[in-house]
Amino acid sequence: MLIERPVPVDAGAAIARLRDRFGDRVQTGAAIRDAHGRGEGLHDIMPPAAVVLAQSTAEVSAVVAICNDTRVPVIPFGVGSSLEGQIQALHGGISLDLSAMDRVLSTSAADLDCRVEAGVTREALNAHLKSEGLFFPLDPGANATLGGMAATRASGTNAVRYGTMREVTLGLTVVTPDGSIIRTGGRARKSSAGYDLTRLYVGSEGTLGVITELQLRLFGIPETIAAAVCQFDSLGGAIDAVVAILQLGIPLARIELLDALQMRACIGYSKLEGLAAVPTLFLEFHGAPAGVDEQVVQVGDVAATHGGGALRWARAQEERTALSTARHNAYWAARSLRPGCETFATDACVPISRLAECILETTAEAEALGLVAPVVGHVGDGNFHMLVLFDPADADERARAERLADGIARRSLAMGGTISGEHGVGLHKMGVMAAEHGDALAVMRSLKAALDPRGIMNPGKMLPG
């Protein structure tokens, strides 16, 4: 949607106090401000007045306390991979960059957990864990920071087996809007003591406080990992195969769908050989060798009954990497379909039984609007994305793209789904929050007002006024 930006708050007094405390780690150059004023998905640049590079929870506390005292907005920032405008400085203010807070604080192989600072990326964590035979399974595609992943309640390609950030986050350290530091949750796998504040902050998109540390669940690296690709005669057949696989209880780790247009993009961009531009499932199996072999046979049988071809599968690391890289590069592959255009990713999630209907109606709408919009999806949990390409200089085309995004969100709700499966709300989806939550939106606003009475935490995001 096109954003009308309010007059930015005057941050001069806050910047002066921050410079006294942090020196040259307070930066006001145009390049760094612009880099912190846009994410990956919503390309309208809304720069902050300044960027502060924090190195500890205590420093985050000091920054937030100064901003609270001067009533200046604070926008938490990780690596800028958010897709819904969460990091745009709608009211100006201070972008609080946590990327230097990148230490793994502790790891317990016995308890399968770890504690990390918010700026640790998922790839860095897995590189640290590999020698211990452990891994952190959530994979949203981008090499996002774990603090950012918690803030947006991210999930990604492995969620069908391992869950989302809601399930793997055991506890947090949070700096509240007045600069206080609190810890929520703990290391126990369950608790019935008090309000579940951890779940309140997971998914809050920086509107209630700043996440600075996370206690996370870990998993043992599977004995066998096998990747496979299966191509189908039709999009409906591929989705019906996924539904049948899930109904049989086959425990796949990943079930990713690419439609024919997205496959054409990936074949060209990632130089895939031996694959056709038809609807395709990318699959991954985790477990003991015999179990994986059995799962592969079962999935092959199910796929064949729904128009699927023979599984092309691999256990060797290099073969698996080639397949997974092609899927991870789907975003950039899609952009290559129309060089010079912009794109944003929709994020519908519906009950599995309505998935085929939702995707087929959505692709038909995109064609009717004359838009290039390939589909990728974490279809094992009913979540799919349409990467909508548009010319930013063409107001009519952008309006049609926005109309398609709004239609996808409302179609998802009509089918019992949600407007956002994993990207969050940010700026882009605020217009349909009331349609999903109704009167419950007033409760969310009350929580925001109670916890952030001066309204400094990422204002203008998630909750429509």
PEDAJO-V83139 format. One record per residue. N is the residue number from 1. RES is the residue in one letter. OMEGA is omega in whole degrees, -180 to 180 (999 if undefined). Layout:
N|RES|OMEGA + N|RES|OMEGA
This chain:
1|M|179 + 2|L|-172 + 3|I|170 + 4|E|-176 + 5|R|176 + 6|P|174 + 7|V|-177 + 8|P|176 + 9|V|175 + 10|D|-176 + 11|A|-174 + 12|G|-178 + 13|A|179 + 14|A|-179 + 15|I|179 + 16|A|179 + 17|R|179 + 18|L|178 + 19|R|177 + 20|D|-176 + 21|R|-170 + 22|F|175 + 23|G|-175 + 24|D|171 + 25|R|167 + 26|V|-173 + 27|Q|-177 + 28|T|178 + 29|G|-176 + 30|A|-176 + 31|A|-178 + 32|I|177 + 33|R|178 + 34|D|180 + 35|A|178 + 36|H|-178 + 37|G|176 + 38|R|175 + 39|G|-179 + 40|E|-168 + 41|G|-179 + 42|L|-162 + 43|H|175 + 44|D|-177 + 45|I|176 + 46|M|-172 + 47|P|172 + 48|P|175 + 49|A|-180 + 50|A|175 + 51|V|177 + 52|V|-179 + 53|L|-177 + 54|A|-178 + 55|Q|-179 + 56|S|176 + 57|T|179 + 58|A|178 + 59|E|175 + 60|V|179 + 61|S|-179 + 62|A|179 + 63|V|-177 + 64|V|179 + 65|A|178 + 66|I|180 + 67|C|178 + 68|N|-179 + 69|D|-178 + 70|T|179 + 71|R|-180 + 72|V|-178 + 73|P|175 + 74|V|179 + 75|I|178 + 76|P|-176 + 77|F|177 + 78|G|175 + 79|V|176 + 80|G|-177 + 81|S|-179 + 82|S|-170 + 83|L|-174 + 84|E|177 + 85|G|-178 + 86|Q|-174 + 87|I|177 + 88|Q|-179 + 89|A|-175 + 90|L|-179 + 91|H|-173 + 92|G|177 + 93|G|-172 + 94|I|170 + 95|S|-176 + 96|L|-173 + 97|D|-178 + 98|L|-173 + 99|S|178 + 100|A|176 + 101|M|-167 + 102|D|-179 + 103|R|167 + 104|V|-170 + 105|L|180 + 106|S|177 + 107|T|176 + 108|S|177 + 109|A|-178 + 110|A|-177 + 111|D|-179 + 112|L|175 + 113|D|178 + 114|C|173 + 115|R|-176 + 116|V|169 + 117|E|-171 + 118|A|-178 + 119|G|176 + 120|V|177 + 121|T|-178 + 122|R|179 + 123|E|178 + 124|A|178 + 125|L|-179 + 126|N|174 + 127|A|178 + 128|H|-174 + 129|L|-169 + 130|K|-177 + 131|S|179 + 132|E|-180 + 133|G|-178 + 134|L|172 + 135|F|174 + 136|F|-164 + 137|P|-173 + 138|L|-172 + 139|D|-179 + 140|P|-179 + 141|G|177 + 142|A|175 + 143|N|-175 + 144|A|171 + 145|T|-178 + 146|L|175 + 147|G|177 + 148|G|179 + 149|M|177 + 150|A|-177 + 151|A|180 + 152|T|-177 + 153|R|-176 + 154|A|176 + 155|S|177 + 156|G|-166 + 157|T|-178 + 158|N|-172 + 159|A|-178 + 160|V|179 + 161|R|-170 + 162|Y|178 + 163|G|-177 + 164|T|177 + 165|M|176 + 166|R|-177 + 167|E|-173 + 168|V|178 + 169|T|-178 + 170|L|-178 + 171|G|-176 + 172|L|159 + 173|T|-175 + 174|V|169 + 175|V|-178 + 176|T|-173 + 177|P|177 + 178|D|179 + 179|G|177 + 180|S|180 + 181|I|178 + 182|I|173 + 183|R|179 + 184|T|177 + 185|G|-178 + 186|G|-179 + 187|R|178 + 188|A|-178 + 189|R|173 + 190|K|179 + 191|S|174 + 192|S|-177 + 193|A|173 + 194|G|179 + 195|Y|-180 + 196|D|-176 + 197|L|178 + 198|T|-179 + 199|R|177 + 200|L|-178 + 201|Y|176 + 202|V|-177 + 203|G|-177 + 204|S|172 + 205|E|177 + 206|G|-177 + 207|T|-178 + 208|L|-177 + 209|G|-179 + 210|V|176 + 211|I|-179 + 212|T|176 + 213|E|179 + 214|L|169 + 215|Q|-170 + 216|L|172 + 217|R|176 + 218|L|-179 + 219|F|175 + 220|G|177 + 221|I|-176 + 222|P|179 + 223|E|179 + 224|T|173 + 225|I|179 + 226|A|177 + 227|A|-179 + 228|A|174 + 229|V|177 + 230|C|-178 + 231|Q|-171 + 232|F|177 + 233|D|-175 + 234|S|177 + 235|L|179 + 236|G|178 + 237|G|179 + 238|A|-179 + 239|I|178 + 240|D|177 + 241|A|178 + 242|V|180 + 243|V|-180 + 244|A|179 + 245|I|-180 + 246|L|180 + 247|Q|177 + 248|L|179 + 249|G|177 + 250|I|-169 + 251|P|178 + 252|L|176 + 253|A|178 + 254|R|170 + 255|I|-175 + 256|E|180 + 257|L|170 + 258|L|179 + 259|D|-174 + 260|A|-180 + 261|L|179 + 262|Q|177 + 263|M|177 + 264|R|179 + 265|A|-178 + 266|C|179 + 267|I|180 + 268|G|-174 + 269|Y|-176 + 270|S|177 + 271|K|178 + 272|L|-180 + 273|E|175 + 274|G|179 + 275|L|-179 + 276|A|178 + 277|A|179 + 278|V|178 + 279|P|-170 + 280|T|172 + 281|L|170 + 282|F|-172 + 283|L|173 + 284|E|-177 + 285|F|177 + 286|H|175 + 287|G|177 + 288|A|-176 + 289|P|-178 + 290|A|179 + 291|G|179 + 292|V|178 + 293|D|-180 + 294|E|180 + 295|Q|180 + 296|V|179 + 297|V|-180 + 298|Q|-179 + 299|V|178 + 300|G|179 + 301|D|-180 + 302|V|-179 + 303|A|-178 + 304|A|-179 + 305|T|-179 + 306|H|176 + 307|G|179 + 308|G|176 + 309|G|179 + 310|A|178 + 311|L|170 + 312|R|-171 + 313|W|-174 + 314|A|174 + 315|R|-178 + 316|A|-176 + 317|Q|-176 + 318|E|179 + 319|E|178 + 320|R|-179 + 321|T|180 + 322|A|-180 + 323|L|-178 + 324|S|178 + 325|T|179 + 326|A|178 + 327|R|-179 + 328|H|180 + 329|N|-177 + 330|A|-179 + 331|Y|-179 + 332|W|175 + 333|A|179 + 334|A|179 + 335|R|-179 + 336|S|178 + 337|L|179 + 338|R|-179 + 339|P|180 + 340|G|179 + 341|C|173 + 342|E|179 + 343|T|165 + 344|F|-175 + 345|A|172 + 346|T|-167 + 347|D|-178 + 348|A|175 + 349|C|-176 + 350|V|172 + 351|P|-175 + 352|I|-177 + 353|S|-180 + 354|R|-172 + 355|L|-178 + 356|A|180 + 357|E|-177 + 358|C|-179 + 359|I|-178 + 360|L|177 + 361|E|-178 + 362|T|179 + 363|T|177 + 364|A|179 + 365|E|179 + 366|A|179 + 367|E|-180 + 368|A|179 + 369|L|179 + 370|G|-176 + 371|L|171 + 372|V|-171 + 373|A|178 + 374|P|-176 + 375|V|166 + 376|V|-177 + 377|G|169 + 378|H|-164 + 379|V|177 + 380|G|175 + 381|D|173 + 382|G|-174 + 383|N|176 + 384|F|-180 + 385|H|170 + 386|M|-179 + 387|L|-171 + 388|V|180 + 389|L|179 + 390|F|177 + 391|D|-177 + 392|P|179 + 393|A|-178 + 394|D|-176 + 395|A|-179 + 396|D|-179 + 397|E|177 + 398|R|178 + 399|A|177 + 400|R|177 + 401|A|178 + 402|E|178 + 403|R|178 + 404|L|-180 + 405|A|179 + 406|D|179 + 407|G|179 + 408|I|-179 + 409|A|-177 + 410|R|175 + 411|R|178 + 412|S|179 + 413|L|-179 + 414|A|180 + 415|M|177 + 416|G|-177 + 417|G|-177 + 418|T|-180 + 419|I|-179 + 420|S|179 + 421|G|-175 + 422|E|-176 + 423|H|-175 + 424|G|-173 + 425|V|180 + 426|G|176 + 427|L|-164 + 428|H|-174 + 429|K|-180 + 430|M|-176 + 431|G|179 + 432|V|178 + 433|M|-179 + 434|A|179 + 435|A|179 + 436|E|-168 + 437|H|177 + 438|G|-177 + 439|D|179 + 440|A|178 + 441|L|178 + 442|A|177 + 443|V|177 + 444|M|179 + 445|R|178 + 446|S|177 + 447|L|179 + 448|K|-178 + 449|A|-179 + 450|A|-175 + 451|L|-177 + 452|D|-171 + 453|P|179 + 454|R|173 + 455|G|-176 + 456|I|-172 + 457|M|176 + 458|N|-174 + 459|P|178 + 460|G|-179 + 461|K|170 + 462|M|-175 + 463|L|178 + 464|P|-178 + 465|G|999
